[in-house]
Each structure stands twice: as C-alpha cells, then as structure tokens.
Amino acid sequence: MKKLFCTLVIFLLSGLILFAAGEQEEVKKGPVAIKAMTIGPGPVPVTRAKNLETAAEQLKAEGLDLEFEVTFSTQKFGPYRTSFSLAFSSGAASDILSEDQDIIPEYAEEGMILPLDSYVKASGWQDNYRDFLPGLWDAVSWKGKIYGIPIEGVVNCLYYRKDVLKKLGMSDAEIERTFSPENKEFTLDKLVELAKKAKKAGLVEWGFTHRKGAGDYWFNSVMMFGGEFVDKATGNMVIDTEALRKDFEFHKMLVDEGLLPADMGSWDWKVIHKYSVEGRTLFWIGGHSGQWKEYQQKAYHAELGTLSEGYLQKNMGIAPFPGIKGPVTPVKVHAYTIVSKTKNPDLCFDLIAKAVSPDLLARHSITTFRGPTRKAVADQPDFKAQEYLTKVIEIMKYARAFPKHPALGAYKSMIFEAMSGIETGRLTVDKAVEFMIAKAKSDIPGVIIR
C-alpha cells in the first residue's frame, strides 16, 4: 500500500511538472508573427500594405495575439522578385507576398506559393468568391488552381476625346451611346470612321496613337481579334496566326490611311501623353485606367500642365476595346499570395480575407485609380462619389485576364518587332506572320502554332 501511495505521489508530481513546463512554453511562445511584403514600385499603391495593416489590427481587436510586419518595397519588379527568391532560398521569406499575375506560373511551378482553392471555395467564403468580377479568378490561376486573391486590376482601355467628337456634331448623349459596350455598333470600323472624319476636318493630327516599346498593348490588340496565347490543356504558349494576321492588317491599314504615325513605336512617352491630353489624337489605345490619375499629377499639357478632374470629365472618356467578338477589357491583376514556407497558412488567409473587404478595396481603388476587383465595392459610399471609377467598374464587367506564361516577355518583344516592321513598311503582313512563327519556334520551348 505504501509503495502504491508513493507511486501515485510521483505520478501527480510529474504531471504538475509537465503542466508547469507547458505553461512556461505557452508563455515563452508569445504572439503569432506574420510578415508580408508588398511592392509599389511608386508611392501610390501603398494601400497594398496599409490594407494588410488594417486587417491585422482588426484581427488583434478580435483577440488574436498577432505580431504583424509589412514591408512596402519601392523596387522595380525585377529586383523585388530577386529579393524574394533569395529570401525564400534562405528561409527568410515573408508569409504573404503581393505580386502581379504574370509571375504566378513561375512561383507556382517552383512551389513557392500555395494554391488557395480550399480557402476561396470553402462554403463559408462562397459569397465573397462570387463577388469578384468575371475573369479575375482566371488571372490568378495556373493549371486549374487559384494562387492569389485579386486586389486591383490595371484596366487597359480606350481613351477618346469628347471635345473633338462634339466638334464633329455629336451630342453628349450620342457620344455616351456610341461608346457604350451594350451598343452593337460599337466596333473597330466605327472607330476608324470617326477617326477619318476628325482628321479630314482638321480637328486632330492623328486618329490613333498607341504605346511605345514591347508592352502589354500588344496583348490587347491580339485580344481584340479573338486571339489566344496559352493552351489550357498543356500550358504551352500559342501563336494564333489568324488573330495575328488580322491585328497586323489593322495596324497597317491605320498607317496607310494616315491615321497612325509610322514611327509610333519609337515615340517618347511624354510626347505620347502630350498628344492624348491636348486632344491632338482622337483615340489613345495604348493606355490603362490609371492614367486618368496620372494626367492630374503630371504636367503633360503644354498650357494647362496638370489637368483637373473637371477638365477630364468634360473632354475625355474611356471605353473597353471593341473586339470582333464583342467588347473586351484586358485586365492585369495584382494579388495577395501566400508563401509556401509559412507556418501559419490559415491565419495568412484570414488576414488577406479581411484586407480584401469591399471597404478596404474601395480605399485602395480611390487611392490608386486602379480597377476594383469586387462588385460590392460599387456600393461603398466613398466609391459611389467617384464618377470616373464608377465608369471603370462598369467597363470591368467585360474583363478578360491577361495571359500568363514564363515566355510572355519574349512574345511581347517579338510581336513588337514584327509590328514595328509593318508600321514602318519594312515588313509585309505575310512576312511578319512568318517572322512570328520562326522566332517563336526558336525562342519558346513547346510553342503551339495555330
């Protein structure tokens, strides 16, 4: 009996010691630490970081012992991605990373970010999932899996000059009707017709201007003609020769008709924007919705300098691109992703979920003039007061995600080279298509020619 009593005492003491050790370990553990890394590269998108900070404060207010730190990087995307890769390799990467959609395939293939389907498609998140605008989940997906939560869209759109159209005799109502995506007569042919009239009347120097260099516009223009870029079954790059041919023929026609400068691809950016804000071109087709804000911040206009919101509303308008299969708005998405080495994926998603609430996304859109990603943003009081952004979200109903593939940079360079050859008269349409096929076969492994 005495032996049994001693054994019980020892057992109880051991339990107390283990319990005390556990208590000490719990105290020692402290708050959960989460780190995030976001990118500018300019100062305006700082709300990418601020919204995460707000979300962290909300979680703390709910009782979570959270230690949150976010870095807002002003690096260009190249150095930013190098910094992340080095940190990931050394085990020092953040838990949450904000990134553009174009890097998602690479990070997904390398196992650097987590698929989020189990979170975004969970029964408790279905209403949120469905609230995001059409096409945006495609933008952050790779090989059938979702890897990011969209927080903004760079909405590539058509800018037109209301003042020039009014001088052609069009009323405000007629202009609004003409450029409505619901109007079946909103076509490329209609744009060309108006451009010819404006130039013939001496109201503009050019009917159309587009961007310089190898940029995203070259995806926009192929999309207008129904082009595809990536094969869904294999993930391989596609050279859509039918769409490319139509695209090349369209730009050649614009140059031949005197509606587009033959040397457009080499214009300086300041000159391009100067022509847009001064009404020296009827259609600026190489831009995105954020330039409405840029025109209020940078003095491109020779006489007025920076432009007021009132000037822009009176003299300029935006619309989706009138594709041959209906209006199309190419949108490049920036998203929050979860780094695969995080020890707290559930908490990271909870934090991101709060950071993409309609009120915080409204704040982000108003600050950056980027397109909002959720329908419910339109109902936020502050957003409702934004006449221009209200137009942007309407255009985004026709959103189509930019393609994603590691070889997109090579594709943009080769199509710009081909298009420059066409616009300057160095290449025929047939030769440009042949160049694209040969260059793609040489530079893009596994490319599919259609």
ZILINPE-V994279 format. One record per residue. N is the residue number from 1. SS is DSSP state (A for helix, B for strand, O for the rest). PSI is psi in radians with two decimals (none if undefined). BURIAL is + if it has 9 or more other C-alpha atoms within 8 Angstrom, else -. Layout:
N&SS&PSI&BURIAL + N&SS&PSI&BURIAL
This chain:
1&O&-0.77&- + 2&A&-0.69&- + 3&A&-0.71&- + 4&A&-0.69&- + 5&A&-0.77&- + 6&A&-0.70&- + 7&A&-0.71&- + 8&A&-0.70&- + 9&A&-0.80&- + 10&A&-0.72&- + 11&A&-0.77&- + 12&A&-0.73&- + 13&A&-0.70&- + 14&A&-0.70&- + 15&A&-0.73&- + 16&A&-0.70&- + 17&A&-0.78&- + 18&A&-0.70&- + 19&A&-0.78&- + 20&A&-0.69&- + 21&A&-0.69&- + 22&A&-0.71&- + 23&A&-0.75&- + 24&A&-0.70&- + 25&A&-0.67&- + 26&A&-0.74&- + 27&A&-0.71&- + 28&A&-0.57&- + 29&A&-0.75&- + 30&O&-2.78&- + 31&O&2.78&- + 32&B&2.25&- + 33&B&2.22&- + 34&B&2.33&+ + 35&B&2.54&+ + 36&B&2.68&+ + 37&B&2.18&+ + 38&B&2.90&+ + 39&B&2.61&+ + 40&O&-1.48&+ + 41&O&-0.23&+ + 42&O&3.13&- + 43&O&-0.39&- + 44&A&-0.79&- + 45&A&0.45&+ + 46&A&-0.35&+ + 47&A&-0.27&+ + 48&A&-0.62&+ + 49&A&-0.76&+ + 50&A&-0.64&- + 51&A&-0.59&+ + 52&A&-0.68&+ + 53&A&-0.74&+ + 54&A&-0.74&+ + 55&A&-0.70&+ + 56&A&-0.70&+ + 57&A&-0.63&- + 58&A&-0.72&- + 59&A&-0.67&+ + 60&A&-0.70&+ + 61&A&-0.43&- + 62&O&0.02&- + 63&O&0.02&- + 64&O&2.30&- + 65&O&1.57&- + 66&B&2.34&+ + 67&B&1.88&- + 68&B&2.41&+ + 69&B&2.26&- + 70&B&2.40&+ + 71&B&2.24&- + 72&B&1.88&+ + 73&B&2.41&+ + 74&O&0.27&+ + 75&O&2.83&+ + 76&O&2.90&- + 77&A&-0.62&- + 78&A&-1.03&- + 79&A&-0.62&- + 80&A&-0.78&+ + 81&A&-0.59&- + 82&A&-0.75&- + 83&A&-0.76&- + 84&A&-0.78&+ + 85&A&-0.72&- + 86&A&-0.74&- + 87&A&-0.67&+ + 88&A&-0.76&+ + 89&A&-0.60&- + 90&A&-0.04&- + 91&O&0.28&- + 92&O&0.30&- + 93&O&2.76&+ + 94&O&2.99&+ + 95&O&-0.57&+ + 96&B&2.39&+ + 97&B&2.29&+ + 98&B&2.36&+ + 99&B&2.74&+ + 100&B&2.71&+ + 101&A&-0.43&+ + 102&A&-0.37&+ + 103&A&-0.18&+ + 104&A&-0.77&+ + 105&A&-0.75&+ + 106&A&-0.84&+ + 107&A&-0.64&+ + 108&A&-0.78&+ + 109&A&-0.61&- + 110&O&-0.05&- + 111&O&0.50&- + 112&O&-0.34&+ + 113&B&2.74&+ + 114&O&2.49&+ + 115&O&2.47&+ + 116&O&0.19&+ + 117&A&-0.71&+ + 118&A&-0.38&- + 119&A&-0.95&- + 120&A&-0.40&+ + 121&O&0.13&+ + 122&O&2.63&+ + 123&A&-0.64&- + 124&A&-0.17&- + 125&A&0.12&+ + 126&A&-0.73&+ + 127&A&-0.70&- + 128&A&-0.79&- + 129&A&-0.80&+ + 130&A&-0.31&- + 131&A&-0.34&+ + 132&B&2.53&+ + 133&O&2.69&+ + 134&O&2.49&+ + 135&O&-0.31&+ + 136&A&-0.56&+ + 137&A&-0.58&+ + 138&A&-0.61&+ + 139&A&-0.54&+ + 140&O&0.34&+ + 141&B&2.70&+ + 142&B&2.17&+ + 143&O&0.78&- + 144&O&0.05&- + 145&B&2.55&+ + 146&B&2.28&+ + 147&O&-0.02&+ + 148&O&2.81&+ + 149&B&2.00&+ + 150&B&2.28&+ + 151&B&-0.31&+ + 152&B&2.77&+ + 153&B&2.26&+ + 154&B&1.87&+ + 155&B&1.84&+ + 156&B&2.21&+ + 157&B&3.03&+ + 158&B&2.22&+ + 159&B&2.40&+ + 160&B&2.74&+ + 161&B&1.93&+ + 162&A&-0.69&+ + 163&A&-0.67&+ + 164&A&-0.75&+ + 165&A&-0.61&+ + 166&A&-0.64&+ + 167&A&-0.36&- + 168&O&-0.04&- + 169&O&0.13&- + 170&O&2.41&+ + 171&O&2.93&- + 172&A&-0.74&- + 173&A&-0.69&- + 174&A&-0.69&- + 175&A&-0.80&+ + 176&A&-0.73&- + 177&A&-0.73&- + 178&A&-0.70&+ + 179&O&0.23&+ + 180&O&2.30&+ + 181&O&-0.35&+ + 182&O&-0.21&- + 183&O&2.09&+ + 184&O&-0.28&- + 185&O&0.10&- + 186&O&1.57&+ + 187&O&2.93&+ + 188&A&-0.65&+ + 189&A&-0.66&- + 190&A&-0.70&+ + 191&A&-0.77&+ + 192&A&-0.73&+ + 193&A&-0.83&- + 194&A&-0.67&- + 195&A&-0.72&+ + 196&A&-0.74&+ + 197&A&-0.76&+ + 198&A&-0.70&+ + 199&A&-0.72&+ + 200&A&-0.60&- + 201&O&-0.05&- + 202&O&0.37&- + 203&O&-0.38&+ + 204&O&2.76&+ + 205&O&-0.60&- + 206&B&2.58&+ + 207&B&-0.63&+ + 208&B&2.54&+ + 209&B&2.57&+ + 210&O&3.14&+ + 211&O&2.89&+ + 212&O&2.86&+ + 213&O&-3.03&- + 214&O&1.30&+ + 215&O&-2.95&- + 216&O&-0.29&- + 217&A&-0.56&+ + 218&A&-0.29&+ + 219&A&-0.73&+ + 220&A&-0.87&+ + 221&A&-0.65&+ + 222&A&-0.66&+ + 223&A&-0.61&+ + 224&A&-0.51&+ + 225&O&0.39&+ + 226&O&0.32&+ + 227&O&2.62&+ + 228&O&2.72&+ + 229&O&-0.53&+ + 230&B&2.31&+ + 231&O&2.12&+ + 232&O&-0.59&- + 233&O&-0.69&- + 234&O&-0.36&- + 235&O&0.11&+ + 236&O&2.67&+ + 237&B&2.54&+ + 238&B&2.37&+ + 239&B&1.82&+ + 240&O&1.61&+ + 241&A&-0.58&+ + 242&A&-0.81&- + 243&A&-0.69&+ + 244&A&-0.76&+ + 245&A&-0.80&+ + 246&A&-0.69&+ + 247&A&-0.81&+ + 248&A&-0.74&+ + 249&A&-0.65&+ + 250&A&-0.86&- + 251&A&-0.63&+ + 252&A&-0.73&+ + 253&A&-0.73&- + 254&A&-0.73&+ + 255&A&-0.81&+ + 256&A&-0.58&- + 257&O&0.01&- + 258&O&0.39&- + 259&O&-0.22&+ + 260&O&2.31&+ + 261&O&2.41&+ + 262&O&-0.46&+ + 263&O&0.40&+ + 264&A&-0.65&+ + 265&A&-0.22&+ + 266&A&0.09&- + 267&O&2.61&+ + 268&O&2.54&- + 269&A&-0.72&- + 270&A&-0.65&- + 271&A&-0.72&- + 272&A&-0.85&+ + 273&A&-0.56&+ + 274&A&-0.77&+ + 275&A&-0.61&+ + 276&A&-0.89&+ + 277&A&-0.40&+ + 278&O&0.00&- + 279&O&0.47&+ + 280&O&-0.10&+ + 281&B&2.51&+ + 282&B&-0.75&+ + 283&B&2.11&+ + 284&B&1.87&+ + 285&B&0.20&+ + 286&B&0.28&+ + 287&B&-3.01&+ + 288&B&2.93&+ + 289&O&-0.50&+ + 290&O&-0.29&+ + 291&A&-0.30&- + 292&A&-0.72&+ + 293&A&-0.72&+ + 294&A&-0.68&- + 295&A&-0.32&+ + 296&A&-0.16&+ + 297&A&-0.42&- + 298&O&2.39&- + 299&O&1.28&+ + 300&O&-0.50&+ + 301&B&2.22&+ + 302&O&-0.66&- + 303&O&-0.77&- + 304&O&-0.31&- + 305&B&-2.16&+ + 306&O&2.62&+ + 307&O&2.60&+ + 308&O&2.82&- + 309&A&-0.68&- + 310&A&-0.73&- + 311&A&-0.80&+ + 312&A&-0.77&+ + 313&A&-0.64&+ + 314&A&-0.63&- + 315&A&-0.27&+ + 316&B&2.70&+ + 317&B&2.89&+ + 318&B&2.72&+ + 319&B&2.82&+ + 320&O&3.02&+ + 321&B&2.36&+ + 322&B&1.46&+ + 323&B&2.87&+ + 324&O&-0.28&+ + 325&O&0.38&- + 326&B&2.95&- + 327&B&2.49&+ + 328&B&2.35&+ + 329&B&1.70&+ + 330&B&2.21&+ + 331&B&2.23&+ + 332&B&2.19&+ + 333&B&2.42&+ + 334&B&2.42&+ + 335&B&2.79&+ + 336&B&2.32&+ + 337&B&2.80&+ + 338&B&2.16&+ + 339&B&2.38&+ + 340&O&-0.38&+ + 341&O&0.03&+ + 342&O&2.58&+ + 343&O&-0.11&- + 344&O&1.07&- + 345&A&-0.66&+ + 346&A&-0.77&- + 347&A&-0.67&- + 348&A&-0.74&+ + 349&A&-0.71&+ + 350&A&-0.71&- + 351&A&-0.80&+ + 352&A&-0.71&+ + 353&A&-0.67&- + 354&A&-0.62&+ + 355&A&-0.33&+ + 356&O&0.45&+ + 357&O&2.67&- + 358&A&-0.67&+ + 359&A&-0.68&- + 360&A&-0.62&+ + 361&A&-0.55&+ + 362&A&-0.77&+ + 363&A&-0.74&+ + 364&A&-0.75&+ + 365&A&-0.73&+ + 366&A&-0.62&+ + 367&A&-0.73&+ + 368&A&-0.33&+ + 369&O&0.36&+ + 370&O&2.77&+ + 371&B&2.37&+ + 372&O&2.70&+ + 373&O&-0.18&+ + 374&B&2.50&+ + 375&A&-0.64&+ + 376&A&-0.27&- + 377&A&-0.60&+ + 378&A&-0.36&+ + 379&A&-0.07&- + 380&O&2.29&+ + 381&A&-0.80&- + 382&A&-0.63&- + 383&A&-0.65&+ + 384&A&-0.52&+ + 385&O&-0.14&- + 386&O&1.68&+ + 387&A&-0.75&- + 388&A&-0.84&- + 389&A&-0.52&+ + 390&A&-0.64&+ + 391&A&-0.70&+ + 392&A&-0.80&+ + 393&A&-0.50&+ + 394&A&-0.72&- + 395&A&-0.61&+ + 396&A&-0.15&+ + 397&A&-0.32&- + 398&A&0.37&+ + 399&B&2.40&+ + 400&B&2.26&+ + 401&B&2.46&+ + 402&O&2.63&+ + 403&O&2.78&+ + 404&O&2.16&+ + 405&O&2.49&+ + 406&O&-0.38&+ + 407&O&0.21&- + 408&A&-0.61&+ + 409&A&-0.76&- + 410&A&-0.68&+ + 411&A&-0.82&+ + 412&A&-0.70&+ + 413&A&-0.74&+ + 414&A&-0.62&+ + 415&A&-0.59&+ + 416&A&-0.70&+ + 417&A&-0.75&- + 418&A&-0.78&+ + 419&A&-0.65&+ + 420&A&-0.68&+ + 421&A&-0.69&+ + 422&A&-0.85&+ + 423&A&-0.58&+ + 424&O&-0.08&+ + 425&O&0.12&- + 426&O&-0.41&- + 427&O&2.51&+ + 428&O&2.94&+ + 429&A&-0.77&+ + 430&A&-0.78&- + 431&A&-0.60&- + 432&A&-0.72&+ + 433&A&-0.74&+ + 434&A&-0.71&- + 435&A&-0.80&+ + 436&A&-0.75&+ + 437&A&-0.84&+ + 438&A&-0.75&- + 439&A&-0.73&+ + 440&A&-0.76&+ + 441&A&-0.58&+ + 442&A&-0.67&- + 443&A&-0.28&- + 444&O&1.82&+ + 445&O&2.36&- + 446&O&0.17&- + 447&O&2.51&+ + 448&B&2.19&+ + 449&B&2.15&- + 450&O&none&-
